[in-house]
Amino acid sequence: MNTPIGVFDSGIGGLSVLRALQKALPHERFVYLADNAHAPYGEKSEAFVRERTETIAAHLLAQHHIKALVVACNTATAAAIHELRAQHPQLPLVGVEPALKPALALSRTGHIGVIATRGTVASDKFARLLASVQGEAHFVVQACNGLALAIEQSTLPDQAMAAQAQISHLLRSYTEAMGRFGTGPGDIDTMVLGCTHYVFVEDDLRQLLGPGVQLLSTGEAVARQTQRLLAAAGLLNTQDANSSARSMRLMTTGDLQGLQAAAMRWLGLPPELCEAAPAKLQT
């Protein structure tokens, strides 16, 4: 089935998931929507995030006839995935959540760090996830206010330098607050990236935390789950892979130049694949 898979995030963070999806599903078409005009979701109310999520899902279904939807945002998943499943029971839906359970298998010290947005950390869904693994390891959870926004701003030419300085400051401040990182007894040896934006500052984190600390994101797991759901529903595209120009479409409710820069920087996609989302989605 050659209709596209919908992917959306509050901004550019979901591009890290899109990258994994494209690699795992090279025959598929994708339409990506970045809700930059309302980013970051992690610092908005749950009701607001739920309303935006439902509006964007309805748009992607009506205008792009998507065959599956990947909610490539931890905050939106926590706030709205259950409602989306109830509203669209026939639509294969994949959300993202912090990789706490996979982290258990990797950690040798039993001390695991989790960084995420305030909205994710405060959600009932995250509380249930954390409760499900309590007692199996010691989890240090840190809400990182401002980090997703700084990563968004780092793609804008006139804000890039200031944003990068802010990223460095925030990462150092938040990781220092979490405790000691390393491979010794009591050290945090595994860090869960609980926001899709944070994948794009992995290099900065590695410099701060050292080579012995493992970083866990969710893109590959989401891609595998998407592939499983499409296969089970008989929706996988069996045609030859399309060229990127025909198989990818990216939209933003915010700054088009920022999305173009991010798509080029992290996915190697040309600017002409990016466009402004319809005006009704921008307000």
C-alpha positions as CSV (number, residue, x, y, z in Angstrom):
1,M,0.0,0.0,0.0
2,N,1.7,3.2,-1.2
3,T,-0.1,5.8,0.9
4,P,2.3,7.6,3.3
5,I,3.1,7.0,6.9
6,G,2.4,10.2,9.0
7,V,5.1,11.3,11.5
8,F,4.8,14.3,13.8
9,D,6.5,16.1,16.6
10,S,6.3,19.5,18.3
11,G,9.3,20.4,16.2
12,I,12.5,19.0,14.8
13,G,13.1,16.3,17.4
14,G,11.0,13.8,15.5
15,L,13.4,13.9,12.6
16,S,15.6,11.5,14.7
17,V,12.7,9.0,14.6
18,L,12.0,9.8,10.9
19,R,15.7,9.0,10.2
20,A,15.3,5.5,11.8
21,L,12.0,4.9,10.0
22,Q,13.5,5.8,6.7
23,K,16.3,3.4,7.3
24,A,14.1,0.5,8.4
25,L,11.4,1.1,5.8
26,P,13.1,2.2,2.6
27,H,10.1,1.4,0.4
28,E,7.7,3.6,2.3
29,R,6.6,7.2,1.8
30,F,6.5,9.6,4.7
31,V,4.8,12.9,5.5
32,Y,6.4,14.7,8.5
33,L,4.8,17.6,10.4
34,A,6.7,19.7,12.8
35,D,4.5,21.9,15.0
36,N,7.2,24.4,15.6
37,A,4.8,27.3,16.1
38,H,3.7,25.6,19.3
39,A,7.0,24.1,20.5
40,P,8.1,22.9,22.9
41,Y,5.2,20.7,24.0
42,G,7.0,19.7,27.1
43,E,6.4,23.1,28.7
44,K,2.7,23.3,27.7
45,S,-0.4,22.0,29.5
46,E,-1.5,18.4,28.9
47,A,-4.9,19.7,27.6
48,F,-3.1,21.9,25.0
49,V,-0.9,19.1,23.8
50,R,-3.8,16.7,23.5
51,E,-5.8,19.3,21.4
52,R,-2.8,19.9,19.1
53,T,-2.1,16.2,18.7
54,E,-5.7,15.4,17.8
55,T,-5.9,18.3,15.3
56,I,-2.7,17.3,13.6
57,A,-3.7,13.6,13.4
58,A,-7.1,14.6,11.9
59,H,-5.3,16.8,9.3
60,L,-2.8,14.1,8.3
61,L,-5.7,11.6,7.8
62,A,-7.9,13.9,5.9
63,Q,-5.4,15.6,3.7
64,H,-2.7,13.0,3.2
65,H,-4.6,9.8,3.7
66,I,-1.9,8.3,6.0
67,K,-2.0,4.6,6.6
68,A,-0.2,4.8,10.0
69,L,0.8,7.5,12.4
70,V,4.0,7.8,14.4
71,V,3.7,10.2,17.3
72,A,7.4,11.0,17.5
73,C,7.1,13.1,20.6
74,N,7.3,11.7,24.2
75,T,5.1,14.5,25.6
76,A,2.4,14.1,22.9
77,T,2.5,10.3,23.4
78,A,2.0,10.6,27.1
79,A,-0.8,13.2,26.8
80,A,-2.8,11.9,23.9
81,I,-2.0,8.4,22.6
82,H,-4.8,6.7,24.4
83,E,-7.4,9.2,23.1
84,L,-6.0,8.8,19.6
85,R,-6.4,5.0,19.7
86,A,-9.9,5.4,20.9
87,Q,-10.8,7.9,18.1
88,H,-9.0,6.0,15.3
89,P,-9.2,2.3,16.2
90,Q,-8.4,1.1,12.6
91,L,-5.2,3.3,12.3
92,P,-1.9,1.7,13.2
93,L,-0.5,4.1,15.9
94,V,3.0,4.1,17.4
95,G,4.1,6.4,20.2
96,V,7.4,6.9,21.9
97,E,8.3,6.6,25.6
98,P,11.6,6.8,27.5
99,A,13.5,3.5,27.1
100,L,13.6,2.6,30.8
101,K,13.1,-1.1,30.3
102,P,15.9,-1.5,27.7
103,A,18.1,0.5,30.0
104,L,17.8,-2.2,32.7
105,A,19.4,-4.7,30.4
106,L,22.3,-2.4,29.6
107,S,23.2,-1.0,33.0
108,R,25.9,-2.7,35.0
109,T,25.9,-0.4,38.0
110,G,22.1,-0.4,38.4
111,H,22.1,3.4,38.3
112,I,20.2,4.9,35.3
113,G,19.7,8.5,34.4
114,V,16.6,9.8,32.6
115,I,16.4,13.2,31.0
116,A,13.1,14.4,29.5
117,T,10.8,17.4,29.2
118,R,8.8,18.6,32.2
119,G,5.6,17.5,30.5
120,T,6.9,13.9,30.0
121,V,8.2,13.7,33.6
122,A,5.0,15.0,35.1
123,S,2.7,12.7,33.1
124,D,0.7,9.8,34.5
125,K,2.0,7.6,31.7
126,F,5.6,8.2,32.7
127,A,4.7,7.7,36.4
128,R,3.2,4.3,35.5
129,L,6.3,3.4,33.4
130,L,8.6,4.3,36.2
131,A,6.6,2.4,38.8
132,S,6.8,-0.7,36.6
133,V,10.6,-0.8,36.9
134,Q,11.0,0.5,40.5
135,G,13.1,-1.8,42.5
136,E,15.0,-3.2,39.5
137,A,17.4,-0.2,39.4
138,H,18.0,3.2,40.8
139,F,16.6,5.8,38.4
140,V,17.6,9.5,38.6
141,V,15.0,11.5,36.6
142,Q,15.8,15.1,35.5
143,A,13.3,17.4,33.8
144,C,15.3,19.6,31.3
145,N,13.3,22.8,30.9
146,G,14.5,24.8,27.9
147,L,16.7,22.2,26.3
148,A,14.3,21.2,23.5
149,L,13.7,24.8,22.7
150,A,17.4,25.5,22.5
151,I,17.9,22.6,20.2
152,E,15.1,24.0,18.0
153,Q,16.8,27.4,17.9
154,S,20.2,25.9,17.1
155,T,18.9,25.3,13.5
156,L,18.2,29.0,12.9
157,P,21.2,30.9,11.5
158,D,20.6,34.1,13.5
159,Q,20.2,32.1,16.8
160,A,22.6,29.2,16.3
161,M,25.6,30.4,18.3
162,A,23.5,31.6,21.3
163,A,21.5,28.4,21.2
164,Q,24.5,26.2,21.2
165,A,25.9,28.1,24.2
166,Q,22.6,27.6,25.9
167,I,22.6,23.9,25.1
168,S,26.1,23.5,26.6
169,H,25.1,25.4,29.7
170,L,21.8,23.4,30.2
171,L,23.4,20.0,29.6
172,R,26.2,20.7,32.1
173,S,23.7,22.1,34.7
174,Y,21.3,19.2,34.4
175,T,23.8,16.4,34.4
176,E,25.7,17.9,37.3
177,A,22.4,17.9,39.3
178,M,21.9,14.2,38.6
179,G,25.0,13.0,40.3
180,R,28.1,11.1,39.3
181,F,28.5,9.4,35.9
182,G,30.8,6.6,35.1
183,T,31.3,2.8,35.4
184,G,32.2,2.5,39.1
185,P,30.0,1.4,41.9
186,G,27.1,3.9,42.4
187,D,27.9,5.7,39.1
188,I,25.1,6.4,36.6
189,D,26.3,4.3,33.7
190,T,23.3,4.5,31.4
191,M,21.4,7.6,30.2
192,V,17.9,7.5,28.7
193,L,17.1,10.3,26.3
194,G,13.5,10.8,27.0
195,C,12.9,13.4,24.3
196,T,13.4,12.9,20.6
197,H,15.2,16.3,20.4
198,Y,17.9,15.1,22.7
199,V,19.3,12.6,20.1
200,F,20.7,15.7,18.3
201,V,23.0,16.6,21.3
202,E,24.4,13.1,21.8
203,D,27.9,14.3,21.0
204,D,27.7,17.1,23.6
205,L,26.4,14.6,26.2
206,R,29.2,12.1,25.4
207,Q,31.8,14.8,26.0
208,L,30.3,15.6,29.4
209,L,29.6,12.1,30.6
210,G,32.6,10.2,29.2
211,P,32.9,7.2,26.9
212,G,31.8,4.6,29.5
213,V,28.2,5.9,29.8
214,Q,25.7,4.4,27.4
215,L,23.0,6.7,25.8
216,L,19.6,5.2,24.9
217,S,17.1,6.7,22.5
218,T,13.9,5.2,20.9
219,G,14.1,5.7,17.2
220,E,15.1,2.2,16.2
221,A,12.6,0.6,18.5
222,V,9.8,2.8,17.1
223,A,10.8,1.9,13.5
224,R,10.7,-1.8,14.4
225,Q,7.3,-1.5,16.0
226,T,6.0,0.5,13.0
227,Q,7.2,-2.2,10.6
228,R,5.5,-4.9,12.7
229,L,2.2,-3.1,12.8
230,L,2.2,-2.5,9.1
231,A,3.1,-6.0,8.3
232,A,0.4,-7.4,10.6
233,A,-2.2,-5.1,8.9
234,G,-1.0,-6.0,5.4
235,L,0.0,-2.4,4.7
236,L,3.7,-2.6,3.9
237,N,4.6,-1.1,0.5
238,T,6.0,-3.8,-1.7
239,Q,6.9,-1.6,-4.6
240,D,10.5,-0.5,-5.4
241,A,11.9,2.2,-3.2
242,N,11.0,5.7,-4.3
243,S,13.6,8.4,-4.7
244,S,13.7,10.7,-1.6
245,A,12.1,13.5,-3.6
246,R,9.0,11.5,-4.1
247,S,9.0,9.5,-0.8
248,M,9.4,12.4,1.7
249,R,7.4,15.5,2.4
250,L,8.1,17.7,5.4
251,M,6.0,20.5,6.8
252,T,6.2,23.0,9.6
253,T,3.8,25.3,11.3
254,G,6.7,27.6,12.3
255,D,9.9,28.8,10.7
256,L,10.5,27.1,7.3
257,Q,14.2,27.9,7.3
258,G,14.7,26.1,10.6
259,L,13.1,22.9,9.3
260,Q,15.1,23.1,6.1
261,A,18.3,23.5,8.0
262,A,17.5,20.7,10.3
263,A,16.5,18.3,7.5
264,M,19.7,19.0,5.6
265,R,21.9,18.8,8.7
266,W,20.5,15.6,10.2
267,L,18.9,13.7,7.3
268,G,20.8,15.1,4.3
269,L,17.5,16.1,2.7
270,P,17.3,19.0,0.2
271,P,15.4,22.2,1.2
272,E,12.8,21.8,-1.5
273,L,11.2,18.8,0.4
274,C,10.2,21.2,3.1
275,E,7.1,23.5,3.0
276,A,4.9,25.6,5.3
277,A,1.9,23.8,6.8
278,P,-1.6,25.1,6.0
279,A,-2.4,28.3,7.7
280,K,-5.2,26.7,9.7
281,L,-2.6,24.6,11.5
282,Q,-0.4,27.5,12.4
283,T,-2.7,29.2,14.8
